[in-house]
Amino acid sequence: MFEFETYNIVFGILFSLIGFCAFWYGRKMEYWQPLAIGLAMMVYPYFTPNWMWTLGVGLLLSAVLWRHHDE
């Protein structure tokens, strides 16, 4: 079911690090939106079956995070 490919691991680590920074920022500034998005970005790579899903969901969550940043 799950594939342990190099791309899947690399994208998972990349988006998890971005999620950790968003989570830390949201917790420090007491904003719930980046905190929730960051938590989702840290957790979702464990549930994606291949690197294309990891990349797609990561880009989608990054766009949501960026959209929140502009508000």
Backbone as CSV, one residue per row, in Angstrom:
resi,resn,N_x,N_y,N_z,CA_x,CA_y,CA_z,C_x,C_y,C_z
1,MET,0.819,-1.186,0.000,0.000,0.000,0.000,0.870,1.259,0.000
2,PHE,1.799,1.374,0.918,2.660,2.547,0.976,3.996,2.228,0.326
3,GLU,4.516,3.190,-0.389,5.792,3.027,-1.068,6.849,3.888,-0.378
4,PHE,7.964,3.287,-0.061,9.058,4.041,0.552,10.052,4.413,-0.537
5,GLU,9.706,5.450,-1.282,10.570,5.958,-2.330,11.348,7.151,-1.808
6,THR,12.433,7.451,-2.471,13.265,8.576,-2.062,12.487,9.885,-2.128
7,TYR,11.737,10.084,-3.211,10.969,11.322,-3.353,9.915,11.467,-2.258
8,ASN,9.273,10.367,-1.911,8.254,10.407,-0.867,8.862,10.827,0.470
9,ILE,10.022,10.307,0.779,10.697,10.650,2.035,11.174,12.102,2.016
10,VAL,11.754,12.526,0.899,12.269,13.898,0.797,11.135,14.918,0.892
11,PHE,10.051,14.696,0.137,8.924,15.626,0.197,8.263,15.603,1.566
12,GLY,8.190,14.428,2.179,7.615,14.333,3.521,8.407,15.130,4.539
13,ILE,9.722,15.024,4.480,10.575,15.782,5.399,10.476,17.279,5.119
14,LEU,10.492,17.660,3.845,10.414,19.078,3.473,9.132,19.724,3.986
15,PHE,7.997,19.101,3.699,6.727,19.696,4.112,6.508,19.576,5.618
16,SER,7.089,18.567,6.237,7.001,18.480,7.695,7.784,19.603,8.369
17,LEU,8.926,19.968,7.806,9.697,21.088,8.349,8.959,22.413,8.173
18,ILE,8.346,22.603,7.025,7.538,23.806,6.814,6.376,23.820,7.803
19,GLY,5.755,22.654,7.997,4.653,22.546,8.946,5.090,22.816,10.375
20,PHE,6.283,22.348,10.736,6.788,22.606,12.083,6.987,24.101,12.305
21,CYS,7.531,24.795,11.304,7.718,26.251,11.431,6.374,26.966,11.553
22,ALA,5.387,26.543,10.769,4.063,27.164,10.851,3.419,26.869,12.206
23,PHE,3.571,25.639,12.691,3.029,25.260,13.994,3.672,26.083,15.105
24,TRP,4.974,26.225,15.047,5.706,26.992,16.059,5.288,28.463,16.030
25,TYR,5.164,29.023,14.837,4.738,30.414,14.684,3.317,30.607,15.224
26,GLY,2.421,29.698,14.862,1.042,29.812,15.319,0.919,29.682,16.825
27,ARG,1.723,28.805,17.411,1.683,28.641,18.866,2.260,29.859,19.576
28,LYS,3.341,30.389,19.036,3.980,31.538,19.664,3.114,32.791,19.576
29,MET,2.502,33.001,18.419,1.687,34.203,18.214,0.225,33.997,18.611
30,GLU,-0.118,32.793,19.018,-1.474,32.423,19.432,-2.485,32.603,18.299
31,TYR,-2.098,32.163,17.096,-2.987,32.125,15.936,-3.328,30.666,15.681
32,TRP,-4.602,30.347,15.609,-4.976,28.952,15.471,-4.870,28.453,14.028
33,GLN,-4.972,29.337,13.018,-4.929,28.891,11.634,-3.560,28.322,11.252
34,PRO,-2.455,29.051,11.448,-1.167,28.444,11.094,-0.824,27.259,11.990
35,LEU,-1.318,27.270,13.224,-1.084,26.144,14.117,-1.744,24.887,13.557
36,ALA,-2.986,24.994,13.119,-3.714,23.841,12.581,-3.129,23.385,11.245
37,ILE,-2.788,24.334,10.377,-2.201,23.983,9.082,-0.839,23.335,9.285
38,GLY,-0.048,23.874,10.207,1.256,23.292,10.497,1.143,21.882,11.046
39,LEU,0.194,21.647,11.908,-0.023,20.305,12.443,-0.429,19.342,11.327
40,ALA,-1.311,19.803,10.445,-1.716,18.965,9.313,-0.531,18.655,8.403
41,MET,0.338,19.650,8.192,1.502,19.430,7.328,2.517,18.469,7.950
42,MET,2.579,18.436,9.260,3.501,17.511,9.911,2.972,16.076,9.907
43,VAL,1.657,15.907,9.878,1.066,14.581,10.035,0.739,13.915,8.702
44,TYR,0.321,14.672,7.697,-0.195,14.055,6.476,0.792,13.157,5.741
45,PRO,2.122,13.378,5.758,2.998,12.470,5.007,2.933,11.007,5.476
46,TYR,2.483,10.780,6.691,2.355,9.409,7.179,1.196,8.676,6.518
47,PHE,0.283,9.414,5.907,-0.927,8.814,5.357,-1.027,8.890,3.838
48,THR,-0.015,9.390,3.160,-0.055,9.463,1.705,0.641,8.244,1.113
49,PRO,0.035,7.629,0.101,0.565,6.360,-0.409,1.795,6.471,-1.306
50,ASN,1.970,7.590,-2.023,3.138,7.714,-2.888,3.581,9.172,-2.960
51,TRP,4.661,9.415,-3.692,5.262,10.754,-3.692,4.393,11.785,-4.390
52,MET,3.566,11.361,-5.354,2.709,12.327,-6.035,1.644,12.885,-5.096
53,TRP,1.077,12.031,-4.260,0.108,12.495,-3.263,0.790,13.375,-2.228
54,THR,1.994,12.994,-1.814,2.729,13.792,-0.825,3.007,15.184,-1.378
55,LEU,3.437,15.261,-2.615,3.720,16.551,-3.236,2.440,17.357,-3.439
56,GLY,1.394,16.727,-3.927,0.145,17.437,-4.187,-0.498,18.006,-2.934
57,VAL,-0.599,17.192,-1.894,-1.198,17.658,-0.642,-0.306,18.708,0.008
58,GLY,1.007,18.525,-0.070,1.932,19.505,0.497,1.832,20.850,-0.183
59,LEU,1.718,20.851,-1.499,1.561,22.118,-2.218,0.219,22.766,-1.904
60,LEU,-0.824,21.959,-1.778,-2.137,22.495,-1.433,-2.126,23.130,-0.042
61,LEU,-1.562,22.437,0.937,-1.497,22.990,2.293,-0.574,24.209,2.355
62,SER,0.486,24.207,1.558,1.364,25.382,1.506,0.636,26.582,0.916
63,ALA,-0.200,26.335,-0.093,-0.983,27.430,-0.678,-1.992,27.966,0.328
64,VAL,-2.609,27.077,1.103,-3.549,27.521,2.141,-2.807,28.337,3.196
65,LEU,-1.623,27.879,3.568,-0.824,28.618,4.543,-0.427,29.981,3.989
66,TRP,-0.034,30.038,2.732,0.342,31.301,2.110,-0.865,32.225,2.002
67,ARG,-2.025,31.677,1.705,-3.252,32.479,1.620,-3.567,33.088,2.977
68,HIS,-3.372,32.319,4.033,-3.600,32.857,5.374,-2.574,33.943,5.689
69,HIS,-1.364,33.788,5.190,-0.303,34.746,5.464,-0.627,36.121,4.867
70,ASP,-1.285,36.128,3.711,-1.612,37.393,3.046,-2.754,38.140,3.721
71,GLU,-3.528,37.482,4.559,-4.685,38.154,5.186,-4.266,39.007,6.347
